[in-house]
Amino acid sequence: MKTRIVAYAAGLALIALGLRGIVMDVPVTAWAAWFAGAVLVHDGVLVPVVLAAGLLTGPLPGRYRRIVRAALLVGACVTAVALPLVLGHGRRADEPSRLPLPYERNLAVVLGCIAAAAACAAVARAVIARAVIVHRGRRGGGAARAAPPAGKGPGR
C-alpha cells in the first residue's frame, strides 16, 4: 500500500510539472489547436480503424484472433511512428544527407517481420493444440472421458 501511495504521489508530481510547463511555456491557442487536432485524429481516425479491425477479426477462431489483433496493433504503432519518414517530411533536395534511407522499403520489411512473427505464433498455437488433442486421444481421455467415481472428483 505504501508503494502505491508513493507511485501516485510521483505521478501527480509529474502531471503538475507537465501542466506547469504547458501554462508557462506554450501559448494557449497553440495548445488548444494541438489538443483539438489530437481529439479529431483520435475520434475520427483511430477509433473507427480499431473498431473496423475488431469487426473484421471477429469471425476468426479465438486462439488466432488475439494473435492477429496483436500483430495489427503493433503494425499500426510502427506505421504511425514511421509515417513522417515514409512521407519524407523534412527531406530537402539541396541536402541529400537528410533522410537518406529507403524508409518505404524498411517499413515494409518491418511489417513483414511482424506478419511473419504472427504467422509463426499462429502455427505454434495450432501445433500445440493438435499435440494436445493427439495426446488426449492416446490416453483415452478427452471429451469421451468417463466421470470420476463419486467422492473422487475435484472439490469433493
C-alpha positions in Angstrom: 0.0 0.0 0.0 2.8 2.4 0.8 4.5 1.8 -2.6 1.2 2.6 -4.3 0.9 5.9 -2.5 4.5 6.8 -3.4 3.8 5.9 -7.0 0.6 8.0 -7.1 2.5 11.0 -5.5 5.2 10.7 -8.1 2.7 10.5 -10.9 0.8 13.6 -9.6 4.1 15.5 -9.3 4.9 14.7 -12.9 1.5 15.7 -14.0 1.8 19.0 -12.1 5.2 19.6 -13.8 3.8 19.0 -17.2 0.8 21.3 -16.6 3.2 24.0 -15.3 5.2 23.6 -18.5 2.1 24.0 -20.6 0.8 27.0 -18.8 4.2 28.8 -18.6 5.8 28.0 -22.0 3.1 27.2 -24.5 0.6 29.8 -25.9 -3.0 28.8 -25.1 -4.1 29.0 -28.7 -1.3 26.7 -29.9 -2.0 24.2 -27.1 -5.8 24.3 -27.8 -5.2 23.7 -31.5 -2.9 20.8 -30.8 -5.4 19.3 -28.3 -8.3 19.7 -30.7 -6.3 18.1 -33.5 -5.4 15.2 -31.2 -9.1 14.7 -30.4 -10.1 14.8 -34.0 -7.5 12.3 -35.1 -8.4 10.0 -32.2 -12.2 10.1 -32.7 -12.2 10.5 -36.5 -9.4 8.1 -37.5 -8.1 5.9 -34.6 -11.4 4.7 -33.1 -13.1 3.8 -36.5 -9.9 1.9 -37.6 -9.7 -0.1 -34.3 -13.5 -0.8 -34.4 -13.2 -2.0 -38.1 -10.2 -4.2 -37.3 -12.1 -5.7 -34.4 -15.1 -6.3 -36.6 -13.1 -7.9 -39.3 -11.1 -10.1 -37.0 -14.2 -11.2 -35.1 -15.0 -14.3 -37.2 -11.5 -15.7 -36.7 -11.2 -18.6 -34.2 -10.5 -17.4 -30.7 -7.0 -18.9 -30.5 -5.9 -16.9 -33.6 -7.9 -13.7 -33.0 -5.6 -12.4 -30.3 -2.5 -13.0 -32.4 -3.9 -11.2 -35.4 -5.2 -8.3 -33.3 -1.8 -8.0 -31.6 0.0 -8.0 -34.9 -2.3 -5.3 -36.3 -1.8 -3.2 -33.2 2.0 -3.5 -33.3 2.0 -2.8 -37.1 -0.2 0.3 -36.6 2.1 1.6 -34.0 5.2 1.1 -36.1 3.5 2.7 -39.1 2.4 5.7 -37.0 6.0 6.2 -35.9 7.5 5.7 -39.4 4.9 7.6 -41.4 6.6 11.0 -41.3 9.8 9.4 -42.6 8.0 7.5 -45.3 6.2 10.6 -46.4 9.5 12.5 -46.5 8.7 15.3 -44.0 11.9 17.3 -43.6 13.5 16.0 -46.8 15.2 18.7 -48.9 16.5 18.4 -52.4 19.5 20.6 -51.6 20.5 18.4 -48.6 20.6 14.7 -49.7 22.0 13.6 -46.4 18.8 14.4 -44.6 16.5 11.4 -44.5 18.8 9.4 -46.9 17.4 5.9 -46.3 14.7 4.0 -48.2 12.1 4.3 -45.5 9.3 2.8 -47.6 11.2 -0.4 -48.0 12.3 -0.5 -44.4 8.7 -0.1 -43.2 7.6 -2.9 -45.5 10.4 -5.1 -44.1 9.4 -4.4 -40.5 5.7 -5.0 -41.2 6.7 -8.3 -43.0 8.6 -9.3 -39.9 5.6 -8.6 -37.7 3.4 -10.6 -40.0 5.9 -13.5 -40.0 6.1 -13.5 -36.2 2.3 -13.5 -36.0 2.2 -16.4 -38.5 4.8 -18.3 -36.5 2.8 -17.8 -33.3 -0.4 -19.0 -35.0 1.3 -22.1 -36.4 2.9 -22.8 -33.0 -0.5 -22.5 -31.3 -2.1 -24.8 -33.9 0.7 -27.4 -33.5 0.4 -27.3 -29.7 -3.4 -27.6 -29.9 -3.0 -30.6 -32.3 -0.5 -32.3 -30.0 -2.8 -31.9 -27.0 -5.7 -33.5 -28.9 -3.5 -36.3 -30.1 -2.1 -36.9 -26.6 -5.6 -37.0 -25.1 -6.7 -39.4 -27.7 -3.8 -41.8 -26.9 -4.6 -41.8 -23.2 -8.3 -42.5 -23.9 -9.2 -39.1 -22.4 -10.7 -36.1 -24.0 -14.4 -35.4 -24.4 -15.4 -39.1 -24.0 -13.7 -39.4 -20.7 -15.7 -41.2 -18.0 -16.9 -39.3 -14.9 -14.7 -39.8 -11.9 -16.0 -42.1 -9.1 -18.2 -40.5 -6.6 -16.2 -38.6 -3.9 -13.0 -38.6 -6.0 -13.6 -35.5 -8.3 -12.3 -32.1 -7.8 -13.8 -30.1 -5.0 -15.3 -33.2 -3.2 
